[in-house]
Amino acid sequence: MVFAAIGKMEGHRFMNGDGAHSPIDSAWHYFETMYRSGIYWQFVGWGQFLTGMVLMTQRYATLGAVMLLPISANIFVITISYAFNGTPFITGLILLGNIFLLLWDLPRLLIAFGAAQPNEIYKAPVYLPYFSQPLWTGLGILIFLTTVGLVLSPIKNTMLIWLCACLAEGLIGLIISLRFTRSSKIKS
């Protein structure tokens, strides 16, 4: 979400080149139309940016997953509506992942509908002790800042650098979390 959002927020095209003369049912024409909408294009970018930020905080991941659902569903429908070739498979997996996130947090979501009480939520075995560590919130913010920093950097082709940096940050966070969990079990 964040990678795609920053260009939109700055008012840049999603794809290189002008798609105005492409067939009306093509992806190129769709993106050109969205780009030329101006403020709406930037609004979509800000929505994706905020959703990505909230989702990566971990503390507010449930809210982020709720915010992501209409975005991921919309992107999926767009890719099957236009000639996007293999992209619907990828966007379908994104939507499926989003649905799994919502199912993971279903006990928390049930509170909003009055179907569960807050004290029942934290007894569920889904919420393992290491998921409640502040480390995960910090790691989500670090990955978010890494993403923003690399997108805004003058370095071209940052996708591989971003992937390696986020993977390294995640692995380091996991190692720290596992060591913290193991040392807290030994003390108790």
C-alpha positions in Angstrom: 0.0 0.0 0.0 2.7 2.5 1.0 4.8 2.0 -2.1 1.9 2.6 -4.5 0.5 5.4 -2.3 3.4 7.9 -2.2 3.5 8.4 -6.0 -0.2 9.0 -6.0 0.1 11.5 -3.1 2.7 13.4 -5.1 0.5 13.4 -8.1 2.6 11.0 -10.3 1.3 8.4 -12.7 1.2 4.8 -11.4 2.5 3.5 -14.8 5.0 5.2 -17.1 3.6 6.8 -20.2 0.3 8.4 -21.3 -2.6 5.9 -21.6 -5.1 8.4 -23.0 -5.0 6.8 -26.5 -5.2 3.2 -25.2 -8.4 1.2 -25.6 -11.0 2.4 -23.1 -11.2 -1.1 -21.5 -7.4 -1.3 -20.9 -5.5 -0.9 -17.7 -3.5 1.9 -19.3 -6.6 3.9 -20.0 -8.0 3.3 -16.5 -4.8 4.5 -14.8 -4.7 7.5 -17.0 -8.3 8.4 -16.2 -7.6 8.0 -12.4 -4.3 10.1 -12.7 -6.1 12.9 -14.5 -8.8 13.1 -11.9 -6.3 15.0 -9.8 -7.5 15.4 -6.2 -9.2 12.0 -6.3 -5.9 10.3 -7.4 -4.2 11.9 -4.4 -7.1 11.0 -2.1 -6.7 7.3 -3.1 -3.0 7.7 -2.4 -3.5 9.2 1.1 -6.1 6.4 1.9 -3.6 3.7 0.9 -0.8 5.5 2.8 -2.8 5.8 6.1 -4.1 2.2 5.8 -0.5 0.9 5.3 0.7 3.0 8.2 -2.0 1.8 10.6 -1.7 -1.8 9.5 2.1 -1.8 10.1 1.8 -0.4 13.6 0.7 -3.8 14.9 -1.1 -2.1 17.8 -3.8 -0.9 15.4 -3.5 -3.8 12.9 -7.2 -4.7 13.4 -8.3 -1.2 12.4 -5.8 -1.4 9.5 -7.2 -4.7 8.3 -10.8 -3.2 8.4 -9.5 -0.1 6.4 -7.7 -2.4 3.9 -10.8 -4.5 3.1 -12.6 -2.0 0.8 -9.3 -1.0 -0.8 -8.2 -4.6 -1.5 -11.6 -5.6 -2.7 -11.7 -2.5 -5.0 -8.3 -3.3 -6.5 -9.3 -6.9 -7.1 -12.5 -5.9 -8.9 -10.6 -3.4 -11.0 -8.0 -6.0 -12.1 -10.7 -8.5 -13.1 -12.7 -5.7 -14.9 -9.8 -4.5 -17.1 -7.2 -6.4 -19.1 -4.6 -6.9 -16.3 -3.5 -10.4 -17.4 -2.0 -12.2 -14.3 -2.6 -9.4 -11.9 -6.0 -10.6 -10.7 -4.2 -13.6 -9.2 -1.9 -11.4 -7.1 -4.7 -9.0 -6.1 -6.9 -12.0 -5.2 -4.2 -13.2 -2.9 -4.0 -9.8 -1.3 -7.7 -9.8 -0.7 -7.6 -13.3 0.6 -4.7 -12.3 3.0 -6.8 -9.4 4.1 -9.8 -11.7 4.9 -7.5 -13.9 6.9 -6.3 -10.9 8.9 -9.9 -10.1 9.7 -10.7 -13.7 10.7 -7.6 -13.7 12.9 -8.9 -10.6 14.7 -12.6 -11.8 14.6 -12.8 -11.9 18.5 -11.8 -8.2 18.6 -14.2 -7.3 15.9 -17.1 -9.0 17.7 -16.8 -6.4 20.5 -17.9 -3.7 18.0 -21.1 -5.7 17.4 -21.7 -6.4 21.1 -21.2 -10.2 20.5 -18.3 -10.5 22.9 -16.9 -8.8 26.0 -13.4 -7.4 26.1 -12.3 -9.7 29.0 -13.2 -12.8 26.8 -10.9 -11.7 24.0 -7.6 -12.0 25.7 -8.3 -15.5 27.0 -8.4 -16.7 23.4 -5.3 -18.9 22.5 -4.9 -16.9 19.3 -3.3 -14.0 21.2 0.1 -15.6 22.1 2.2 -13.6 24.6 4.8 -12.5 22.1 2.3 -10.7 19.9 1.5 -8.3 22.7 5.1 -7.1 23.0 5.8 -3.4 22.2 8.6 -4.7 20.0 6.1 -5.5 17.2 4.7 -2.0 17.2 8.2 -0.6 17.0 9.1 -3.0 14.2 6.0 -2.1 12.2 6.8 1.6 12.5 10.5 0.8 11.5 9.3 -1.1 8.4 6.9 1.7 7.5 9.7 4.3 7.8 12.0 2.1 5.8 9.4 1.9 3.1 8.8 5.6 3.0 12.5 6.4 3.1 13.3 4.2 0.2 10.4 5.3 -1.9 11.4 9.0 -1.4 15.1 8.3 -1.9 16.8 9.3 -5.1 18.0 5.6 -5.5 16.3 3.9 -8.5 15.0 0.3 -8.5 14.7 0.2 -4.7 12.4 -2.8 -4.6 15.2 -5.4 -4.0 16.8 -3.1 -1.4 13.4 -2.6 0.3 12.7 -6.3 0.3 16.1 -7.2 1.9 15.9 -4.4 4.4 12.3 -5.4 5.6 13.3 -9.0 5.6 16.3 -8.3 7.8 14.3 -6.0 10.1 11.7 -8.7 10.5 14.2 -11.5 11.2 16.0 -9.4 13.8 12.7 -8.5 15.4 11.7 -12.2 15.5 15.0 -13.2 17.0 14.7 -10.5 19.7 11.1 -11.5 20.4 12.0 -15.2 20.7 14.9 -14.4 23.1 12.7 -12.1 25.1 10.0 -14.7 25.4 12.4 -17.4 26.3 14.1 -15.3 28.9 10.8 -14.3 30.5 9.8 -18.0 30.7 13.1 -18.9 32.4 12.5 -16.1 35.0 9.0 -17.3 35.8 
